[in-house]
Amino acid sequence: MMNTVRITRARRDHTLPRTMSEIMLELYSSKGDATERDLLREGFKAEEIAEHGGKARRLAEKSFVKHIDGKAA
């Protein structure tokens, strides 16, 4: 699945880490993981993954833990 419109919007709005984390969570929920190759297939550039991947991963983990702990609204 390509998320080019979503990613283009994130580039414009300077929200790449948040969008990348959301896509990571979607990938994780559908296939059990989210690899760099998956993110490239979704439409992210390698440079974007290198720059924002760490922050996106932390955001995804934080969101995931909140849902498991039942703290999410």
N, C-alpha and C positions, 0 to 999 in steps of 0.2 A: 504494500500500500504506500503510495507516495503522498506526502503531506506538503507538497510544494507551495500551495497557497498559504497554508498556515505558517510555514517556515519563512516565506517571503514577508509576510506580515510581521513576524517576530523580528526579522532583520530590520525592517523599517522602524518598528517600535522599540528596538533595543531590549527585547525580552527573550533572547535566544535561550538562556539557561532555563527559564521557566517552561518554555515550550518544549525544549529538549527533555526536561524531566517528565513532563506530561506524556510525551511520546514513549519515553522509557517505561513508564508505568503501564501504558497501553500494551506495549510489546510484552512486558513481563506477564501481564494478566492473560494474554492470548497464547504465549508460547513458553513461558517460564523463564525467560531471560531477555536481555537487551544488549546485544553486542555492538561493537563499533561498526561492523559490517552491516548490521541492521540499520543503524542510524544513517550510514551512507546511502543505503537503499531507500530510506525514507526521504532523502533529499538534502541532508546536511552535508556540508563540505568538510573534508578532513581537518582543515585549519580551524573550523568552528568547533569540531569535536575536541581537538587538542586544547583550544582556549577555554571552552565552556563546559566540557564533559565532566570535570571534577565537581564543579558547582552544581550542575544538573543532577549528577548522581547523589550528592548530598541532599538536595531538595527532594528527589524521588524517595530516598531512604527515609527522610523525615516524614514525608506524607504517608508512606507505607506504614511506618511505625504508628503514626497517629490513628490510622484506620484499624490496625490490629488491636491497639489498646482501647479502641472505642471512644477516642477523644474527638474524632472528627464529627462535625455537625452534619 
